[in-house]
């Protein structure tokens, strides 16, 4: 007859990832790089939002690490705009981890500026893993519905800045802003929420100002 035994796990499965993330963060800080982990669901407009932000950064040099399961469509778009970008394809993994980011940072050979790390389109796993960032940027949309803070709390809890995209569609969708904000503030008291529209090219000045105010490492 088999005997059940309890095994105590002494080391978190995240420990190795967090250790590498801390080293990446320290290295980027030393180089004067402000790293932003960009999170959001598929179709939230992460790359479109980055393009709008980058065009307004003035004399701040942008870099992008583009994460996807497959393909390099967004990387090619950013490269065509003159943005130094490197592609990471996970081949199935639903998030980026710090060892992947460490390799990409070395390949980019970056100097002072802002590094945007566009994570895999997912509202769950990317929020769980530190990847060396100084801030987490969550992009949500009015088309996703106002219940997302309630269904995916960790992403909203961990975010340092929340961007509510596709605001131009507010007359055409059933989005309860009060309900959305109540959910956000129950999880996160301090993260600013900016309403933007990539289609109308509106609302990004305040986002860029937030980045500039936080870039002083």
C-alpha positions in Angstrom: 0.0 0.0 0.0 1.5 3.3 -1.1 2.3 6.0 1.5 1.5 9.6 0.9 4.2 12.1 1.8 4.2 15.8 2.0 7.1 17.6 0.2 7.8 21.1 1.2 9.0 23.2 -1.7 11.7 25.6 -0.3 12.4 27.6 -3.3 9.8 29.4 -5.4 9.6 28.5 -9.1 9.9 32.2 -9.7 13.1 32.7 -7.7 15.5 32.1 -10.7 13.4 34.4 -12.9 13.3 37.1 -10.3 17.0 36.9 -9.7 17.8 37.4 -13.4 15.2 40.2 -13.5 16.9 42.1 -10.7 20.2 41.9 -12.5 18.6 43.2 -15.7 17.0 46.0 -13.8 20.2 47.1 -12.2 22.1 46.9 -15.5 19.5 49.0 -17.3 19.4 51.5 -14.5 23.1 51.9 -14.6 22.9 52.6 -18.4 20.2 55.2 -17.9 17.5 53.0 -19.5 13.9 53.2 -18.2 12.2 49.9 -19.0 8.5 49.5 -19.4 6.7 46.1 -19.5 3.8 46.7 -21.9 0.9 44.3 -21.2 -2.5 43.8 -22.7 -4.9 41.4 -24.4 -4.5 40.5 -28.1 -5.9 43.3 -30.2 -5.7 45.9 -27.4 -3.5 48.1 -29.6 -0.2 47.6 -27.8 2.0 48.3 -30.8 -0.2 51.1 -32.1 0.0 52.7 -28.7 3.8 52.4 -28.6 4.1 54.1 -32.0 1.9 57.0 -30.9 4.0 57.4 -27.7 7.4 57.0 -29.5 6.5 59.8 -32.0 6.1 62.1 -29.1 9.2 61.3 -27.1 11.2 64.1 -28.7 14.9 63.7 -27.8 14.4 60.5 -25.8 15.7 57.5 -27.6 13.2 54.6 -27.8 14.0 50.9 -28.0 11.5 48.0 -28.3 11.7 44.3 -27.5 8.7 42.8 -29.3 7.2 39.6 -27.9 5.0 37.3 -29.9 4.3 33.6 -30.0 5.0 33.6 -33.8 5.6 36.2 -36.6 7.5 39.5 -36.7 4.8 41.8 -38.2 5.0 44.5 -35.5 8.8 44.4 -35.4 9.0 45.1 -39.2 6.6 48.0 -38.7 8.7 49.5 -35.9 11.9 49.0 -37.9 10.4 50.8 -40.9 9.8 53.8 -38.6 13.5 53.8 -37.6 12.9 52.3 -34.1 15.7 50.0 -32.9 13.7 46.8 -32.3 14.4 43.1 -31.7 11.9 40.2 -32.0 11.3 37.4 -29.5 9.2 34.5 -30.6 8.3 32.2 -27.7 6.9 29.4 -29.9 4.0 28.9 -27.6 4.8 30.3 -24.2 2.2 32.8 -23.1 4.6 35.4 -21.5 8.1 36.7 -21.7 10.6 35.8 -18.9 13.7 37.5 -17.7 16.3 35.1 -19.3 14.7 35.9 -22.7 14.8 39.6 -22.0 18.4 39.4 -20.8 19.5 37.9 -24.1 17.5 40.5 -26.1 19.0 43.4 -24.2 22.5 42.2 -24.9 21.7 41.9 -28.6 20.1 45.4 -28.8 23.3 47.0 -27.3 21.2 49.9 -26.0 22.2 53.1 -24.3 20.4 55.9 -22.5 16.6 56.1 -23.3 13.4 54.2 -22.9 13.0 50.5 -23.5 9.5 49.2 -24.2 9.1 45.5 -23.8 5.8 44.5 -25.5 4.7 41.3 -23.8 2.7 38.5 -25.3 -1.0 39.3 -25.7 -2.4 38.0 -22.5 -4.0 39.4 -19.3 -2.8 36.6 -17.0 0.8 35.3 -17.2 2.7 38.5 -18.1 1.6 40.1 -14.9 3.1 37.3 -12.9 6.7 37.5 -14.1 9.2 40.3 -13.4 11.4 40.8 -16.5 13.7 43.6 -15.3 11.2 46.5 -15.9 11.0 49.7 -13.9 7.2 50.0 -14.6 4.3 48.0 -15.9 2.0 49.6 -18.5 -1.4 47.9 -18.9 -3.3 48.7 -22.1 -7.0 47.9 -21.9 -9.8 48.9 -24.3 -13.4 50.0 -24.1 -14.3 47.2 -26.6 -13.1 44.5 -24.2 -15.8 45.5 -21.7 -15.8 47.2 -18.3 -15.5 44.0 -16.3 -11.8 43.3 -17.0 -10.5 44.5 -13.7 -12.8 42.0 -12.0 -11.9 39.1 -14.2 -8.2 39.7 -14.5 -7.3 41.4 -11.2 -3.5 40.8 -11.1 -2.8 42.7 -14.3 -4.6 45.8 -12.9 -3.2 45.4 -9.4 0.4 45.3 -10.7 0.1 48.1 -13.3 2.0 51.4 -12.7 0.1 53.1 -15.5 -3.2 52.0 -17.2 -4.1 53.1 -20.7 -7.7 52.8 -21.8 -7.5 52.6 -25.6 -10.1 53.0 -28.4 -11.9 55.7 -26.5 -13.3 57.0 -29.8 -15.6 54.0 -29.9 -17.3 54.8 -26.6 -20.5 56.0 -28.3 -20.8 52.6 -30.0 -20.0 50.1 -27.3 -21.6 49.1 -23.9 -18.9 50.3 -21.6 -19.6 51.4 -18.0 -16.7 53.7 -17.1 -17.9 54.1 -13.5 -18.0 50.3 -13.0 -14.6 49.9 -14.7 -12.9 52.6 -12.5 -14.5 51.1 -9.3 -12.9 47.8 -10.2 -9.5 49.4 -11.0 -9.4 51.4 -7.7 -10.4 48.5 -5.6 -7.2 46.9 -6.8 -4.9 49.8 -7.5 -5.2 53.2 -5.7 -2.4 55.0 -7.5 -1.9 54.0 -11.1 -3.1 56.9 -13.4 -5.7 55.9 -16.1 -5.3 57.7 -19.4 -8.0 57.6 -22.1 -6.6 57.4 -25.6 -7.5 56.7 -29.2 -4.9 55.4 -31.6 -7.4 55.9 -34.5 -8.0 59.6 -33.6 -4.4 60.1 -32.4 -5.7 61.6 -29.1 -4.7 61.5 -25.4 -1.1 60.5 -25.7 0.5 63.8 -24.5 -0.4 63.0 -20.9 1.0 59.4 -21.3 4.3 60.8 -22.6 4.4 63.3 -19.8 4.0 60.5 -17.2 6.9 58.6 -18.9 9.1 61.7 -18.9 8.3 62.4 -15.2 9.2 58.8 -14.3 12.3 58.4 -16.5 14.6 60.0 -13.9 16.3 56.9 -12.6 
